[in-house]
Amino acid sequence: MQRLQAFKFELCPDGRQERQMRRFAGSCRFVFNKALVLQKERYEQGEKKLGYAGLCKLLTEWRNRTDTAWLA
């Protein structure tokens, strides 16, 4: 018989760690929304969606731009 087991952990970050976690979550949300808008535009224009490699290339471009340098 298989026994399933789970563990629960509570994170107690200090102020600096909490700020880093919030910044990381915000960056992820920004990139996801930007990629989603791009994919929707491509779909409406009848183009194929971008794959993993294409999105990685765009992410690198976004990180290197001056207005989104905070992604780096």
C-alpha positions in Angstrom: 0.0 0.0 0.0 1.3 3.4 -0.9 1.4 6.1 1.7 1.1 9.7 0.7 2.8 12.2 3.0 2.9 16.0 2.8 4.8 18.7 4.7 3.8 22.3 5.4 6.3 25.0 5.9 5.8 28.6 6.9 8.1 31.2 5.5 9.1 34.0 7.8 11.2 36.3 5.7 12.8 39.5 7.0 12.1 42.8 5.4 14.8 42.5 2.8 13.8 39.0 1.7 10.1 40.0 1.5 11.0 42.9 -0.8 13.0 40.6 -3.0 10.2 38.1 -3.2 7.7 40.8 -4.1 10.0 42.2 -6.8 10.5 38.7 -8.2 6.7 38.1 -8.3 6.2 41.5 -9.9 8.8 40.8 -12.6 7.2 37.4 -13.4 3.8 39.0 -13.7 5.2 41.8 -15.9 6.9 39.3 -18.3 3.9 37.0 -18.4 1.5 39.8 -19.2 3.8 41.2 -21.9 4.2 37.8 -23.5 0.4 37.2 -23.3 -0.3 40.5 -25.1 2.3 39.6 -27.8 0.8 36.1 -28.4 -2.7 37.5 -28.6 -1.6 40.1 -31.2 0.1 37.4 -33.2 -3.0 35.2 -33.1 -5.3 38.1 -34.2 -2.9 38.7 -37.2 -3.1 35.0 -38.1 0.5 34.3 -37.3 1.8 31.3 -35.4 2.5 31.6 -31.7 6.0 32.0 -30.6 7.6 28.9 -29.1 10.0 28.6 -26.1 13.1 29.7 -28.0 11.4 32.7 -29.5 10.1 33.9 -26.1 13.5 33.4 -24.5 15.0 35.6 -27.2 12.4 38.3 -26.6 13.0 38.1 -22.8 16.7 38.7 -23.4 15.8 41.7 -25.6 13.4 43.1 -22.9 16.1 42.7 -20.2 18.6 44.6 -22.3 16.3 47.6 -23.0 16.8 50.7 -20.9 13.2 51.1 -19.8 13.1 47.5 -18.5 16.6 47.2 -17.2 15.2 46.3 -13.8 14.4 42.8 -15.2 18.1 42.0 -15.3 
